[in-house]
Amino acid sequence: MENTKRVRKKTAEELADPDLGRRLNRQKEILQASLDACDVLAARRKKFIQDIANNPAISGRSRFLREARSPVELHYFSLYWNCDRGPGPIHKIVTHSHCDAGTVLRLYWLNDPYYYQKYRLIRDCPESERPWLRILRFIERRFLRNDFVTAKVPFNPEPWVKPRNADAKGAIHEIPEAMFEPIHSRKKVKRL
């Protein structure tokens, strides 16, 4: 589970944080709850999704991402996609009309939005990072519009959030307030 793109090394200040162990444990709990939301899928379906996410030799990934209608299946795929293999499938998931708000919020925080605060425009970002910045900015816009069909996958960004003034120095782009709100499985959403 949790095949995410490379992880930024923690700064000396982050490593010195006396709450680091607690926050890491809390992150594990939240990620486990995110995985547990997929328990509604049959074992055979889970295996199929893991295979198309993990094995480049298996065809059907694009078709699956294009034709999926289950927010839980899209979420499960996002758990197993190794982002070092590229942002394409993640872009397809976050732009998919059936993607759950919790899935998108999880992808947002696991892709370190604080790193990208120093860029006002996508063109200001190094070319190799632009696809990820596009995804993060798209997620922000989607949250501000609240255009999710479901919000059943729980995700709480709290242990990923830094104190509000921690990155004020050098931050050009402000993370929207909507990104700090947890997704609970019973949250009301706008119907498309």
N, C-alpha and C positions, 0 to 999 in steps of 0.2 A: 504494500500500500504506500501511498504518498510518494510517488515518483515525481518530484518537482524539479524545476530547473536548478542550476547550481545555486548554492547558498552563499551569500555574502559572509565574509569572516566578521565576527563580532569585534567591535572596537574594544580598546582597553577599558573604557568607561562602562560598556555593556557587561564585560566580563567581571568587573568589580562590583556590579549591582548585587547587593545582598539578597534580593528577591529573585535572582536569576533561576535558581533551582525550582522555586515555587512556580514561576511563570512557565518554565519548560514542562513541568509536570501538568500544569493546567492546559498547556497547548496539546499535550498528548491526550488528555481527557476529551478535549473538544474535537480533536481529529478522530478519536475513536467513536464519539457520538455521531460524527459525520459519516463514518463507515457503517455504523449500526443502522443508519437510515436506509441502507441498501438491503437489509435483511428481508425485505418483501420480495426480492428477486429470487427466482429458483436457482438452485445450484448449477444446473446446466447453462442457464442464461448468464450467470456470473462468469462461468468458465469461458463461454464464447466471448464475452466482452473483454475479459482479461487477455485472451489470446489475440484479439484484433488490436488491443492497445499495446501489447508487448512484443508481438512477433511480426517483424517487417515482411516476412515471407507470406503471411496470410493476407489474402486480398479481402476487400469488402469494407475497409475502414472508412473510406470516403462515403460509400453508400450508406453505411450504418449511421454516420454522423449527419448525413443529409436527410435520411428518412426516419430517424428516431422520433418517437412521439412521447416517450416516457422520460420525465425529468429525472427519475431515479436511475435509469440506464445511462443517461448523459453524465450524471454525477459519478456513477460507478466508473465509467470510462475515464473521467478526469482524475480519479484516484490512482489509476494505473498507467496513465500516459507518462512517459519519461520526457520531461520538457527539454532535456538536452538534445532530443531528436528534433526539436523545432517547435515553433509556436502555432503552426497551421491548425492542428486539431483543437487546440485551446481556443483559438480565434473562432473556429466553427461552433464550439460549445457556447461561448459567451454571447455570440450573436444569434444563437438558435432561439426561435420563438418559444420552445418548450423547456428551456433551461430554467432551473429553479433559482430563486434569489439566494438561497444558502450556498449553492454551488458556486455562483459567481462571486459572492462575498469571500468564500474560502480561497478561491483562485486569486482574488485581489490581494489579500493579506499575505498569502504565501509567496507572492511575487514582489515583496518588499517595496511598497509604494513610497516609503521614505527616501529610498535611493533616488527615485525619479523626481522628487520635489524640486531639485535644482534646475529643472528644465521647464521653461515657459512653453516652448513650442517643440513639436516632435522633431523638427529639423535641427534643433539645438542639441539633440541627443546624439551620441555616437551611432553610426549607421547600424552596427551590429545589435544595438539595444532598441532601435526604433520599433520593431514589431511588438516588443513587450510593452513599451510605453503606449503604443496605439491601443493595445488591449486594455491596459489600465485606464486610460482616458475614456475608452468606450464604456467600460464598466461603470465609471463614475457617472457618465451621462445617462446610462440605463437606470441606475439607481435614482438619480434625480427625477427621472420620468416615472419611476415605479412601474415599469412595463413587464412585470413577471406574471405568468399565469399561476404559478404556485410559489409558496415559501414554506415547504415542508421539510427541507433538509436543514437541520439546526447548525448554526455556526455563530460563535461569539468571538469577535475580534479582540476582546479585552487583553489577553496576554501578549498580543502582538503590538498593541498600542503603546507608544512612548508618551511620556508626559507632554502635554500640549506645547510647551515652550522648548522642548529638548532640541528640536531641529530648526528653531526659528532663524538661527544664523545660517545664511546661505539658501534658505528655502524660498523659492520663487513661486512655486505652485502650491496652493493650499488644498489639502485633502478635504473634500466635502464632508459636512457633518453626517450625512446619510451613511457614510462608510463606517462610522463608528458604532452604529446601532446593531445589536445582535438580531439574528433571525431565529425565531422560535417556530416550532412546527405549526402553530395555530395562527400565525400572523395574517391579517387581512391583506389581500393583494388586489390590484386592479385586474379586472378580467379583460382580456383582449378580444 
